[in-house]
Amino acid sequence: MRRSGLSGALGLGLMAVPAAAQDQPAIQATDARQTIIVTGVRGGYQVDATSTATRTPTSLKDVPQAASIITEAQIDDQAMRSIADVLRYVPGAVISQGEGHRDQIILRGNNSTADFFVDGLRDDVQYYRGLYNAERIEVLKGPNAMIFGRGGGGGIVNRVTKRPGANAFISSSGSADTYGAWYVDADISQPLSESVSTRMNAVYEEFRNNRDFYDGRRVAINPTVALSLGGATRIDLGFEYNSDKRTIDRGVPSAVQGSLTSPSRPLTGARDTFFGVPGFNVSDFEAKVLSGRIEH
C-alpha cells in the first residue's frame, strides 16, 4: 500500500508541471549572435613594423631577431630624457655609467659605447644623446653585421628622428626639480605648401643633482624641411646643432680593491661628495650635423 501511494503522488506531481507551464508566455527563439563594431584608438605603445632591422618596411613578427621599440608616445608619457631612461624598459639591455660623460650600454652581456645609430647611420661619437628630436628608439638584439657592419654582438640602438609632415602644430614640455635642474623643449611643424613641409625641434636643459660641484647644460636645435616631388619621391634636408657641457662625475670610489667575484662596496657616508677636480673634470661636446635623405 505504501508503494502505490508513493507512485500516485509522483503521478500527480508530473501532471502539474505542464499545467503551470501553460500559464507563462511563449519564449521566441532568437539568434544571440550579433555584430558589434567598435571605433576608437587602441591603447598601448605597440608598433607593428620597422625598417631598421632589414632596411625595408617589415612587420615585427617577420623580423629575424629580437626587437624592442620605444615610441614617441611612451617617451612623452614617461618623460624620458636620455638613452638610459629608454633602456630601463628594454629586456636584455642595461645602462652603464659611461665614466660620467657618454652613453654606455650592455646588450645581452656585450659592453659597448659605439653601437649607436641615428636613422640607420652610425653614431659612435662618445657623448650623451638626447631624445628631444626622436620619433622612436629601436633596439635590435643579437649579431647584425650583415646590415650594420662592424660592432658588438649584443645588438644596436637606433634613433629615428622626427620628420616634417602635413599637419601644423606647436607643442612644448618642461620639468624642474628641487636641486635646480630644469628642462624645456619645443616641437613646431608647419607645412608651407602641398609639396613643402618644415619642422623644428629644440631643447634647453640645465643639469643639477645632489652631488657637490655638479652642473652643466645642453642646448640643441634641429630644423628640417621636406620636399615632395610627386609620386613616391621625397627629399628631406636637416641641420642639427648640439652643445653639451657638464661635470664629469665618476661616482663614489671603493675603499679597497675588489674583483669580479667579490666586488668591494663604495665608501659609506660620501653619497654627495664629488671626488674629481671642480672646473677641471668637464666634458665639452659640440656637433654640427647636416643630413639628407632621398626616398623614391
C-alpha positions in Angstrom: 0.0 0.0 0.0 2.8 2.4 0.7 4.3 1.8 -2.8 1.0 2.6 -4.6 0.6 5.7 -2.5 4.1 7.0 -3.4 3.6 6.3 -7.1 0.3 8.1 -7.0 1.9 11.2 -5.5 4.6 11.2 -8.2 2.0 10.9 -10.9 0.1 14.0 -9.5 3.4 16.0 -9.4 4.2 15.1 -13.0 0.8 16.1 -14.2 1.1 19.6 -12.5 4.2 20.6 -14.5 2.6 21.1 -17.9 -0.4 23.0 -16.4 2.0 25.5 -14.8 4.0 26.0 -17.9 0.9 26.8 -20.0 0.3 30.0 -17.9 3.7 31.5 -18.9 4.1 33.5 -22.2 5.8 31.6 -25.1 9.5 32.4 -25.5 10.5 33.2 -29.1 13.7 31.6 -30.3 16.3 34.2 -31.4 19.8 34.2 -32.7 22.1 35.5 -30.0 24.9 36.2 -32.4 25.2 39.9 -33.3 27.9 42.0 -35.0 29.3 44.8 -32.7 31.6 47.4 -34.3 33.8 49.5 -32.0 35.6 52.5 -33.4 38.4 54.1 -31.5 42.2 54.3 -30.8 43.7 51.2 -29.3 45.7 51.9 -26.2 49.3 51.0 -25.6 52.5 51.6 -27.3 52.6 48.7 -29.8 54.4 49.1 -33.1 53.7 46.7 -35.9 56.5 47.3 -38.3 60.1 48.6 -38.6 62.6 49.2 -41.4 65.7 49.3 -39.3 66.4 45.5 -39.0 66.1 44.7 -42.7 66.4 48.2 -44.3 62.9 47.6 -45.8 59.5 48.1 -44.1 58.9 44.8 -42.4 56.3 43.5 -39.9 57.9 43.0 -36.5 56.7 39.4 -36.5 58.8 38.8 -39.6 62.0 40.4 -38.3 64.5 37.6 -37.8 65.8 38.9 -34.5 64.5 40.3 -31.2 63.5 44.0 -31.4 62.1 46.4 -28.9 60.7 49.8 -30.0 60.0 52.7 -27.7 57.6 55.1 -29.3 57.3 58.9 -29.1 54.1 58.5 -27.1 55.8 56.4 -24.4 58.8 58.8 -24.4 56.4 61.7 -23.7 54.2 60.0 -21.3 57.1 58.8 -19.1 59.2 62.0 -19.5 62.2 60.1 -20.9 65.2 62.4 -21.4 68.1 60.0 -22.3 69.1 56.6 -23.6 69.4 55.5 -20.0 65.7 56.2 -19.4 64.7 54.3 -22.5 66.8 51.1 -21.8 65.0 50.7 -18.4 62.1 49.4 -20.5 64.1 47.1 -22.8 64.6 43.5 -21.7 68.2 42.3 -22.2 69.6 45.8 -22.0 71.5 47.5 -19.2 72.9 51.1 -19.0 76.4 51.6 -17.6 78.0 54.7 -16.0 79.9 55.7 -19.2 82.6 57.3 -16.9 80.3 60.3 -16.5 80.4 61.7 -20.0 79.0 59.3 -22.5 76.3 56.7 -23.2 77.5 53.1 -22.5 75.2 50.1 -22.8 75.3 46.4 -22.2 73.2 44.4 -24.7 72.9 40.7 -24.0 76.1 40.9 -22.0 78.1 42.8 -24.6 79.5 46.1 -23.4 79.6 48.9 -25.9 80.0 52.7 -26.4 79.8 52.6 -30.2 76.7 50.5 -31.2 74.5 53.6 -31.7 72.8 54.7 -34.9 70.7 57.6 -36.0 68.2 57.0 -38.9 70.3 53.9 -39.7 73.7 55.7 -39.9 76.4 55.0 -37.4 76.6 57.5 -34.5 79.6 56.3 -32.4 80.8 59.6 -31.0 81.3 59.5 -27.2 78.6 61.7 -25.8 75.1 61.7 -24.1 72.3 61.5 -26.6 69.1 63.5 -26.1 65.6 62.5 -27.2 64.2 65.9 -28.0 64.0 65.1 -31.7 63.4 61.3 -31.5 60.3 59.8 -33.0 61.1 56.4 -31.6 64.0 54.3 -30.3 64.6 50.9 -31.9 66.8 48.4 -30.0 67.8 45.3 -32.0 69.3 42.5 -30.1 71.8 39.9 -31.4 74.5 39.9 -34.1 73.7 42.1 -37.1 77.0 42.6 -39.1 75.3 41.9 -42.4 73.2 45.1 -42.1 75.2 47.4 -39.8 78.8 46.2 -40.3 81.3 46.1 -37.5 80.2 46.3 -33.9 79.3 44.4 -30.8 77.5 41.1 -31.0 74.9 42.2 -28.5 72.9 44.5 -30.7 72.4 48.1 -31.7 70.4 51.2 -30.6 68.9 53.2 -33.4 67.3 56.7 -33.0 64.6 57.5 -35.6 64.3 61.3 -35.8 61.2 63.4 -36.3 60.3 64.4 -39.9 58.1 67.2 -41.4 54.5 66.3 -42.1 51.3 67.7 -43.5 49.9 68.8 -40.1 50.6 72.2 -38.5 51.1 72.2 -34.7 53.2 73.5 -31.8 54.0 71.6 -28.7 56.2 72.1 -25.7 57.1 70.4 -22.5 59.2 71.2 -19.4 60.2 70.0 -16.0 62.2 71.1 -12.9 63.4 69.6 -9.6 64.4 70.8 -6.2 68.1 70.6 -7.0 67.8 73.4 -9.6 67.8 71.3 -12.7 65.2 72.2 -15.4 64.3 71.2 -18.9 62.2 72.7 -21.7 61.7 71.6 -25.3 59.7 72.7 -28.3 58.3 70.9 -31.4 57.0 73.1 -34.3 55.6 71.7 -37.5 54.5 74.0 -40.4 53.6 72.9 -43.9 54.3 75.7 -46.4 52.5 74.2 -49.4 51.3 70.8 -50.6 54.9 69.9 -51.6 57.0 71.7 -48.9 56.8 71.0 -45.1 59.1 72.2 -42.3 59.7 71.2 -38.7 61.9 72.4 -35.9 62.8 70.7 -32.6 64.8 72.5 -29.9 65.8 71.8 -26.3 67.5 73.6 -23.4 68.4 71.8 -20.2 70.3 72.7 -17.0 72.0 69.9 -15.1 72.0 69.8 -11.3 71.7 66.9 -8.8 72.6 66.0 -5.2 76.4 65.8 -5.9 78.7 68.6 -4.9 80.0 70.8 -7.7 77.9 69.1 -10.3 76.4 71.3 -13.0 76.1 71.6 -16.8 73.8 72.5 -19.6 72.6 71.2 -23.0 71.3 73.2 -25.9 70.2 71.7 -29.3 68.2 72.7 -32.3 67.2 70.6 -35.3 65.3 72.4 -38.2 64.3 70.1 -41.1 62.5 70.6 -44.5 60.8 68.0 -46.7 60.2 68.4 -50.4 57.6 66.2 -52.2 58.5 65.9 -55.9 55.5 63.9 -57.0 54.7 60.3 -56.7 56.8 58.5 -54.2 59.8 60.9 -54.5 60.7 62.9 -51.4 63.8 64.8 -50.2 64.4 65.5 -46.5 67.1 68.0 -45.5 68.1 68.8 -41.9 70.7 70.5 -39.8 71.4 69.8 -36.1 73.4 71.9 -33.7 74.1 70.1 -30.4 76.1 71.5 -27.4 76.6 69.6 -24.2 78.8 70.8 -21.3 78.8 69.0 -18.0 80.9 68.0 -15.0 82.4 64.5 -15.4 81.3 62.6 -12.3 82.5 59.0 -12.0 80.7 58.3 -8.7 81.9 57.2 -5.3 85.1 55.1 -5.2 85.7 51.9 -3.1 87.9 51.8 -0.1 89.7 48.6 -1.1 90.3 46.8 -4.3 87.7 44.2 -5.3 87.3 41.6 -8.0 84.6 40.4 -10.3 83.6 37.6 -7.9 84.0 39.7 -4.8 83.4 43.4 -5.6 84.1 46.0 -2.9 81.5 48.4 -1.7 81.7 52.2 -2.2 82.7 54.4 0.6 79.9 55.0 3.1 78.8 58.5 4.0 80.1 60.0 0.8 76.9 60.0 -1.3 77.1 63.7 -2.1 80.9 64.0 -2.3 82.5 64.8 -5.6 85.9 63.1 -6.0 87.1 65.0 -9.1 88.6 68.4 -9.5 85.9 71.1 -9.9 86.3 73.1 -13.1 88.8 70.6 -14.5 86.8 67.4 -14.8 84.5 68.8 -17.5 83.1 67.3 -20.7 82.5 69.9 -23.5 80.8 68.4 -26.6 79.7 70.4 -29.7 78.4 69.0 -33.0 77.1 70.5 -36.2 75.4 67.8 -38.4 74.0 68.3 -41.9 71.8 65.4 -43.1 69.9 64.5 -46.2 67.6 61.7 -47.3 66.0 60.8 -50.7 63.1 58.4 -51.0 61.7 57.1 -54.2 
